Amino acid sequence: MRLSKAWIIAAKDFRIFSKKRSIIYTVVGFEIFVSVGLPLLLKFSDFRKGIPRHLPSPS
């Protein structure tokens, strides 16, 4: 593919992004969720302890 044709396709995609603001909001919202939400989930879930000792072992 030629670089000039790639720029034409990219420009068309940017025009779509500028017309539909919900796409931009969705992408930014997902990035904020991943960058803030997942570390908080890992911090409060405490996966480091492993399996509790008081549970019976599966047989």
PyMOL commands that set and color helices and strands:
alter all, ss='L'
color gray80, all
select helices_A, chain A and resi 3-19+21-45+47-49
alter helices_A, ss='H'
color red, helices_A
deselect
rebuild
show_as cartoon
